[in-house]
Structures are given as C-alpha cells and as structure tokens.
Amino acid sequence: MGVARHVVCAMSGGVDSSVAALLLKKRGYHVTGVFMKNWDSLDERGVCTSERDCDDAYKVCRVLDMPFHQVSYVKEYWHEVFSNLLREYQKGRTPNPDIICNKHIKFKHFYQYAVSSLGADAMATGHYARTSLEDEEVFQQTHTPVPRPLFRDRLEIRNPVRLYQGADRLKDQTFFLSQISQDALRQTIFPLAGLTKDFVKKIAAEAGFHHVLKKKESMGICFIGERHFEDFILEYLEPKPGHFVSIEDGKIMGKHKGWFTFTLGQRARIGGQKDPWFVVDKDITTGEIFVGPTTNHPALLRDTVQTNRFHWITEEPPAELIRTQMMDCHFRFLHQMPLCPCTVTLNLDGSVWITAKRPLRALTPGQFAVLYKGDECLGSGKIVRLGPSEHTLQKRHLQLSVPISSMATGV
C-alpha cells in the first residue's frame, strides 16, 4: 500500500467530524484527532458544553485507535472573532461569526498548528464541501478501504485550488468557508464531500458512534452554542434604550433595549401591538429602530449591495470580471437561502457591487455576500452598504410625479 500520509482531523465531538476521521483511517492515512476549545464559559444550565464535546471526540479517537490532542484558542477567539462581533453590533451591523471563525481560527491558527506543530501533510474537517484537488474516489459513497493512499502532494500543484459545493446541497457548507486562504485550502481534505448527511449518519451507526448520533446539531453562535441572544449580547454591551418608530408615519410604537439586539427582517415584539411589526432599518445615531407592519414591507426589499474588498478563493477575480468589470453569477447572504442570479461589478478598490435579478428581503450590513459560478464558490465580501429600498424608490417616484402646477401653488 505504501506509507500512509499524516492527516490531522479537527474533531468537534459531532457526527460529521467523527465520520471524517473514520473515512481517513479506512483509506490508510495516519490520523491524529484534535479538539479545539475556543470558548470558556457555561451555558444557561451551568453545563460546560465544550467539556462534553471534548469527551465525545476523545471516545471516537479511542475507538479508532487514533492519537488525541486538545488545543485552546480561547484568547485568539476572543480577540479575532468575538471582539469583532461586538464591534460590528455596535456599528448597527449583523455579523456572521461562523465565517470569521473559520477564517481566523480553524483555517489559520488550527491549520498552522496541524502543519507546523504536529507535522501533518494535511488537515481535514467534517465540512460538506470539496476542492479541485480531491480525487474522485474520495467522494464515492462507500467506506471500504481503497488499495492506495489518495493524498497527493498538493504543494507541487501550482494552479489555484478551487472550492466547490458538496454533493449534499442542503448541507453544503461552502458559505462558511468563503473567506479561507488559498494556502489552507491547498492542504485541506473534506472527506464528506461526496456524501449525504443521511449516509454519514448510516456510517456512524455502523461504526457504533451512538453517543455522537444522539446529539442534536449545533445552531448557535460558532463555538458558543445556542443562547437567548438578547440576554447573551447584553452581558457584553451596555443597554442603549431607544424607540421603535413606524417607517410609515414616524409614530413612536414602543421601546427597545438596544439596536444591536435586532437585525433587519426580524419580528419586533412591541408591547400592546396586536399585529406583527418587523425591523426594516436602524439609526445608531438616534438609537431608533424603524419598523414596518408586514413581513415583506417594501422597506425590506432591495436588489443592490456593496461589499468591502472582496476575498477571492483563488486570490484573483475571475478573468471575465477583470476583463469587462462585470460578470453574471449567483449569490447568497444566508447559508440556506436559494442561490440568486446577480450581476457583479468590480470596483477599483477591490470591492464589488452586487445587483440581484429581483429584490431580496432583508439584505443586511455585516452579513457576507457569497458568490457562486456553477458549482464553484468564488469567495465572499462583507456587505457594507445597501442600495435604496423599494419603499425609498416608491417615495421618490411619488415626489417626482407630483405635477409642477401643484408644487407651485402649494396644493
């Protein structure tokens, strides 16, 4: 078979990373499992979830006869992810900590630890994604040993490594990987690339990983878990009380504890209101949160955003975009939203304007606009500016359509 290469697998204590490690072992790699601790507090029930997850990861490594390590990035997570998250909320934006966490923690600090400290040839994760360097055999839905190691010396391949969606489109996680570096991607293996979640669970059940199969999937802030968001964020930011204001007529509707506890499109629970109202805009200078009376209010509908300097996975914009400054592709700004056709315009400073083919609900500053061309994830940029809403455009149209004679006479 030849000498198996050394792969460090990020173990979270969940089913996906457990099966990723199992598949690597079956393919003849020398695998080391490593659990990352990135957050240092208890949940609301007084349970330290990271200790339980670490124990679950250790059990899997013991079953697979793999070396097991723990590494702490609590300090790095605080400075590079969580502090950034707080600053974004204070600016009135809604950040995506999972994308930032992957960029700075898993695919920077952890990647460097795997390669430099543990001497790994590659790192692996349980993400549902694939790269242009993956061998086809990696994606076959079988978990029998193959006759040769599949790892190729990726450092010898000089073409840019491309990031593609995983086979399970419902679970595809390229959205969360859209800010990682070319160097890290070149030395990362995604063993689950060609598998569906159901098949991964089947493999886990056959392997006897019942303790991880019982766990429900984490849906909370990256590494922090599920919390009551308003209570959690108010532990770190001073309350900034203000008013809910109707976007329709400027009427004060009620009070809130701080603009950072709300995001665009969210239902605003306003006391004394029988019908639901939704957050459509925020003014952090006055502390006012503007609300509209319907879930698809025109003030929530826009078709244009500008990002900051765009992060291209291959490090350079597509040739078509460089050549003409414009390109048709698809984008999303939420993980599981359907891909939306759009036109991208490249600016001189590296930022992009994205114009969707139809107005979208609750485009939000601070979220990441992730671009796709076919199966390929091209990269992402943080949304820093919004185009006018349908509500604003309607008001302008009304103003422009007022007859000149009426304006002159004051009618």
Disulfide bonds with the S-S distance in Angstrom:
none
